[in-house]
Amino acid sequence: MQVQAEARDMWAGKGEFPVSQTHRIAFMPGNHLLVSSEGRGWRNLYASLATEQSWSATVRPVDHLCLAYCVSGSAHIKRRILGTGQTHAADLRPRSFGSIPSGVESGWQVNGTPQVMLLYLRRALIDQVVNDVFEGDARRVEIRPILGEGEPLLEQLSLAVLASLRMPFNFDNRLYIDTLAHTIAVQALYALGSGVVPQRMDRAAKGGISSAGVRRVLDYIETALDDDLSIVTLARVADYSPHFFARSFKKQVGQTLHQYVLQRRIERAKHLLLASDQVVGQIAAMSGFSSQSHLTSTFKRVFGVTPAAFRAENGRPFVVIKR
């Protein structure tokens, strides 16, 4: 559809955020990757959780913003931003952040064994937030590099990502992660950005989706449950900023966007189980679930039985053929 085509044009890299566009720190010798977002279909955010050993290396530049959140353990870190002469040293302790500036080469010396979650945000997302939310020029905006600092709101958002990262691999929460990625981008720019107009965020956040916009979104969701729905697509349907769409949607509908879409998909699957002869795997695809196992686990959590058991308990439909 046209809306989806426009969304693809606006956001670079509609597909999953690939590990190849990160610094691959979790894969350095001695470091132990515990879990990552690879294969989960997360679009604008890549996350990894790893136990690090002491290491020293020059890290190549990447285009995307990297935030490092210390989950446990600690390390003393020295960082050099090559080409600028800037040198920083600090202790990274639990609940504190560091960052790797985008687009620059940096030298690192890490002494300790921290467990660190790395969060990468697509550059296209950051640029769009600058333009849409803060009325800034993305070419002139800089995000202050941090090391060993606390950021309470970023911490809460990061913990939400960490909880999602630890969920079973077949748990499909791409729409929820989309929401988190947008919110993290807004907060990172608000707390750490220079060259932006913070007052613009306050003004933009006060508005709401129109009643007609909400109706369009609900109707669109109903016709596209089997599609890979995204914040950007739905916000454009509502004619509203994607960066505040999820919050405004919850305020006006009474459920988070993720909860609402999941509920509608479950109801679609329930209807198809009773009204069709489709096998459960086909019903999962027709309802927008990533796999049969995802539908089965979600359905059982909601109704207490598996889809197959629910269908058996309620009887299979029969088809009357008119002659």
Beta strands, then each sheet from edge to edge (+ up, - down):
strand 1: 32-36
strand 2: 45-51
strand 3: 55-59
strand 4: 65-72
strand 5: 75-81
strand 6: 86-92
strand 7: 97-100
strand 8: 106-112
strand 9: 115-121
strand 10: 142-143
strand 11: 147-149
strand 12: 193-194
sheet 1: 1+ 2- 9+ 4- 7+ 11-
sheet 2: 3+ 8- 5+ 6-
sheet 3: 10+ 12-
end
